[in-house]
């Protein structure tokens, strides 16, 4: 009997995950309240590879601007040049040269930003299993792509969540993978 587990979230640009989930938030997860505190991180993953929110900044602490040239080597996520910054009412995160799960998902540049409660994301030369992804997707745009040998891969582009505290969280790409 073959067992399959569906990953809960794999996000490029910020994400939350449940145990056994693969979450890669690469690019930008930003959260701001209008004129209030802000935070940003470029990537996070849990499950098959555990990567804490890296790099992460907040407008409430110093430094509030960080860059990282590369992640430590791992089997699932390759990327270069992660940058995040947060000031009161503004947060931005970006990742360059992203390759996820052996080029299943690639992007030259992914960014997410929030400014005073307004959010956006941008993808440059991004594709999932060879299918090109929208540069400026509408908020919460969903897509399911069948991938041979893997199953159906789901993603949400420009995920925007209005939180109970009045803040907005933008995730440029949230990816869900079936894991065998």
C-alpha positions as CSV (number, residue, x, y, z in Angstrom):
1,X,0.0,0.0,0.0
2,X,1.4,3.4,-1.0
3,X,0.9,6.2,1.5
4,X,0.8,9.9,0.3
5,X,0.8,12.9,2.6
6,X,-0.2,16.3,1.2
7,X,2.0,19.1,2.4
8,X,0.0,21.8,4.0
9,X,1.9,24.8,2.7
10,X,5.0,25.5,0.8
11,X,5.2,29.2,0.4
12,X,7.5,31.4,-1.5
13,X,7.3,34.7,0.3
14,X,6.2,33.7,3.7
15,X,4.1,30.9,5.0
16,X,2.9,28.8,7.9
17,X,3.2,25.1,7.9
18,X,1.9,22.1,9.8
19,X,4.1,19.1,10.7
20,X,5.3,17.1,7.6
21,X,4.6,20.1,5.4
22,X,7.2,21.5,3.1
23,X,7.0,25.2,3.3
24,X,9.4,27.4,1.4
25,X,8.7,31.0,1.7
26,X,11.2,32.4,-0.5
27,X,10.9,35.9,-1.5
28,X,8.8,37.8,0.6
29,X,6.4,37.6,3.4
30,X,5.6,41.0,4.7
31,X,3.2,42.2,7.3
32,X,2.3,45.8,8.1
33,X,-0.4,47.8,9.9
34,X,-1.2,51.2,8.6
35,X,1.6,53.4,9.8
36,X,2.4,50.8,12.5
37,X,5.0,48.1,13.0
38,X,6.2,46.0,10.1
39,X,8.1,42.7,9.5
40,X,9.5,40.8,6.6
41,X,11.3,37.5,5.9
42,X,12.5,36.0,2.7
43,X,12.2,32.2,3.1
44,X,11.0,29.6,5.6
45,X,10.5,25.9,5.3
46,X,9.3,23.0,7.5
47,X,8.9,19.4,7.0
48,X,11.4,17.9,4.5
49,X,13.8,20.8,5.1
50,X,13.5,23.0,8.1
51,X,14.5,26.6,7.5
52,X,13.4,29.3,10.0
53,X,12.2,32.6,8.7
54,X,15.5,33.8,7.0
55,X,16.5,36.6,7.1
56,X,13.8,38.2,9.2
57,X,13.5,41.8,10.3
58,X,11.0,44.0,12.2
59,X,10.6,47.7,12.2
60,X,10.6,47.4,16.0
61,X,14.2,46.2,16.2
62,X,17.6,46.9,14.7
63,X,18.8,46.1,12.2
64,X,15.6,46.5,10.1
65,X,17.3,45.8,6.8
66,X,19.2,42.5,6.1
67,X,20.6,40.6,3.1
68,X,21.9,37.1,2.7
69,X,23.8,35.8,-0.2
70,X,22.9,32.1,0.0
71,X,21.3,29.5,2.1
72,X,23.2,26.5,3.5
73,X,23.2,23.6,1.1
74,X,20.1,21.4,1.1
75,X,18.3,19.1,-1.3
76,X,15.2,21.1,-2.0
77,X,15.8,24.9,-2.1
78,X,18.4,26.8,-4.0
79,X,18.4,30.6,-4.1
80,X,20.7,33.5,-4.0
81,X,20.5,37.0,-2.7
82,X,17.7,37.3,-0.1
83,X,16.9,40.8,1.0
84,X,14.3,42.1,3.6
85,X,13.6,45.5,5.1
86,X,10.9,46.9,7.4
87,X,10.1,50.4,8.6
88,X,6.9,51.6,10.3
89,X,4.1,51.0,7.8
90,X,6.3,49.4,5.1
91,X,7.8,45.9,4.6
92,X,9.5,44.3,1.6
93,X,11.2,41.0,1.0
94,X,12.8,39.6,-2.2
95,X,14.6,36.5,-3.4
96,X,16.7,36.1,-6.5
97,X,17.5,33.0,-8.5
98,X,15.1,30.6,-6.9
99,X,14.9,26.9,-7.6
100,X,12.6,24.7,-5.6
101,X,12.5,20.9,-5.6
102,X,15.0,20.4,-8.5
103,X,13.6,23.2,-10.7
104,X,9.9,22.3,-10.2
105,X,9.5,25.9,-9.3
106,X,11.9,28.6,-10.6
107,X,12.0,32.3,-10.6
108,X,14.6,34.9,-11.4
109,X,13.1,37.3,-8.8
110,X,10.2,37.2,-6.4
111,X,9.1,40.1,-4.3
112,X,6.4,40.9,-1.8
113,X,5.6,44.1,-0.1
114,X,3.1,45.9,2.1
115,X,2.8,49.6,2.4
116,X,0.3,51.1,4.9
117,X,-2.1,48.1,4.6
118,X,-1.8,47.8,0.8
119,X,0.1,44.7,-0.6
120,X,1.5,43.4,-3.8
121,X,3.9,40.8,-5.2
122,X,5.9,40.5,-8.4
123,X,7.4,37.5,-10.1
124,X,10.1,37.8,-12.8
125,X,10.6,34.8,-15.1
126,X,8.8,32.4,-12.8
127,X,7.5,29.0,-13.8
128,X,6.0,25.9,-12.2
129,X,6.7,22.6,-14.0
130,X,7.4,24.6,-17.2
131,X,4.2,26.6,-16.9
132,X,4.9,30.4,-16.8
133,X,3.4,32.2,-13.8
134,X,1.8,35.7,-13.9
135,X,4.2,38.6,-13.2
136,X,1.6,40.6,-11.2
137,X,-1.1,38.1,-10.2
138,X,-4.4,39.3,-8.7
139,X,-4.5,38.7,-4.9
140,X,-5.1,35.1,-3.9
141,X,-4.8,33.6,-7.4
142,X,-4.9,29.8,-7.3
143,X,-3.4,27.3,-9.7
144,X,-3.2,23.5,-9.7
145,X,-0.7,21.8,-12.0
146,X,-0.3,18.0,-12.5
147,X,3.3,17.0,-12.3
148,X,4.3,13.6,-13.5
149,X,5.6,11.4,-10.7
150,X,4.5,13.8,-8.1
151,X,0.8,14.4,-8.4
152,X,-1.1,17.7,-8.4
153,X,0.9,20.7,-7.2
154,X,-1.1,23.7,-5.9
155,X,0.0,27.2,-5.5
156,X,-1.4,30.6,-4.5
157,X,0.1,33.7,-6.0
158,X,0.0,37.0,-4.2
159,X,-1.6,35.5,-1.2
160,X,-3.0,38.4,1.0
161,X,-4.3,37.8,4.5
162,X,-6.0,40.5,6.5
163,X,-5.2,39.6,10.1
164,X,-7.3,40.2,13.2
165,X,-4.9,42.9,14.5
166,X,-5.5,45.0,11.3
167,X,-2.2,44.0,9.7
168,X,-1.9,42.6,6.2
169,X,0.4,39.6,5.3
170,X,1.5,39.2,1.7
171,X,3.0,35.9,0.5
172,X,4.3,36.1,-3.1
173,X,4.0,32.3,-3.7
174,X,2.5,29.6,-1.5
175,X,3.2,26.1,-2.8
176,X,1.6,22.8,-1.7
177,X,3.3,19.6,-2.7
178,X,2.1,16.0,-2.5
179,X,4.8,14.2,-0.6
180,X,5.2,10.4,-0.9
